[in-house]
Amino acid sequence: MTSFFNTTIGLPYGWAWFVATIAGILLIALPLMLAVAMIIYADRKIWAAMALRRGPNVVGPFGLLQSFADGLKVFLQETIIPAAANRGLFLLAPIITFTVALIVWAVVPFQAGVVLADINVGLLYILAASSLGVYGIILSGWSSNSKYPFYSALRAAAQMVSYEVAIGFILISVVLWSGSFNLSRIVEAQRAIWPIIPINGLAFNPLFFPMAVMFLISALAETQRAPFDLTEAESELVAGYQTEYSSMSFALFWLGEYANVILMCALNATLFWGGWLPPVDWAPLYVVPGIIWLFAKILFFFFVFSWIKATVPRYRYDQLMRLGWKVFLPVSLFWVFLVSGILMWMRVGVGA
């Protein structure tokens, strides 16, 4: 895109790079905001179908404009800041949450060569940037000067930190196998993993299928989705860390939450299920653009997220922490040693 603005439009290279970067950001951020609006609608329709209800069906054809009506409603509401709240931090918290949910998409490859920043440490960037989201939650709970949002923020921080540890070890296994932190190379390393059966996706390897399942469950906990939505346990916390928020400040939490959910669905598809690659390494399937395959996988995982929320009861907090620290952490750590050992054995065997 930089070369287009530089050679075709005639801009100097510095300005061409700047305009191309802004255009790339808008090409990701604007469709993502539209996707968030539609994915909220899809979420509600899936829940309704599983509960034998209609769901949104009045605003617009088939209720498609319901999310936009909800967005307009919160936009027109008054922004209320509690008198005893820390005004600056209170307003900064939702901005942090929303911004972090967007910047992580910079390194997600949509198909071969279609990525805003194809950096060699893309996976580390995702871990570092997504970890910043906990600051928005902690600041929102503390600055509200109310005990229920503060309790919820503490819960959320402990929950996110706990499952980030397990996610880190799971990703180490993927990095060891692919030999790179670059997401595009990780996807390419999943091409035709079996010589006899030309199938794409690391999860089809029995060694990595347990890791794919653990990553999916950890993603639910990381995004505070059911059955791990203990930050919004209505019977205990009123409404969670965003209890005191209204208008667009509340909407930023709302948008950031769903943007993170879509991101986790995209990471599931990219790290374990072949990303933009078709399910089978068969030439006719490559006629379909890679971005279509990626979006199909993202939609499938979002359906799984909604399905779980509609059917699985909420965990107790002690069950949540036990799963993270006593099950996922030791298992993922053991799997790092297992994958390392198998790779070393394969190299020694090939060398011999």
Phi, psi and omega in degrees: 000325178298317180295327178297310180291332182281312185270315184281311182279330178092016178284149172302155188302318180299313179291324178298318177297317181297312181295320180295321179294315178298318179297319178296319178298316180294324179294338176267313188292315184294311175299328179295319178296320176296319179296322178298316180299316182285330181287330173295318176299314180297320179302312183292324178291322178294315177301316182298316181298322181285340177258011180057044174240175183274322186077190180300124181208013186249313186279107181082172179297125181060018181076018185296336182266008183299318180296322179290325176295319177296319178297319178295323180297312181290330179295325183274352180284160178280137175278115183253126178247122180304144185299324184267004182283156171280103192303313184297310181291327179300319180278333181286328187303307180295331177295318178298313182300315182290318182295315180298323179296335181270319189292336181295332183292351183298332185251005180279120180278128180271332168194181185302118178083354181257087179206141183294314181225100182272069185271156184288341181247039184302319181293320176295322178299317180297315179298318182292314184290317182293332178294337180290341182300333181294334180294320178298321181289314179298315181296322181295319180290318183287316185288343179290339181057044178220140189290325183291313173301325180293317176301316181296319179297320177296317177301312183298317181297314179297320181295313182293317179296319182300313185277341173294328178297312179295319179299320179301315179292324177299316181290331176299321178299318179295318180295319179300318182289317184276337179076023182201151171267355181282127185294325178296319179290327176297319177295314180297329179291348180265005181283125176048064185289339177248129181297322184281312180256108184283075183249143182256134177131126181294332182293341178281355172274121182305336179291331186251351179299317175301324178293323178296319178293316179296322179295320179298315180292319178295326177295323175299316180290322182295326180263007180056041175267155177302144006272020182249027182273051182283350175283349181232031180291101190300326183288344184244328192236013182069288178210006178098193186294343180261020183304318186276002185267152179212173176055219187290335177294322174291321181297327179295320174299317182298311180293319180297322179298313182286329175296323176292323178297314179297322179299315180296324175297319179294321179291322174304312181294320185286319187275332188234340188239023170090000177053239183279356180284146174292163182300327182239138180281073184232127190309314182301332181289339180282356173294326177288128181304144182301327181296330177291317177298317180297314180296323178298319179291321177299316180296322178298313181292328176294322175300319178297317177303312182292321179300315179296317181296327183279344189236336187259128179290157183291139175288157165282160184293324179293326176294320178300311182290325177297318179298317182290313188269327186260348180242296187293318182297306179295324180293314180294323177294318177298322182292329175299314178295322180296311180296318179299316180297317179296319179295318178296319178296319179296318180293319178294319179296317179295319180295324179289000000 
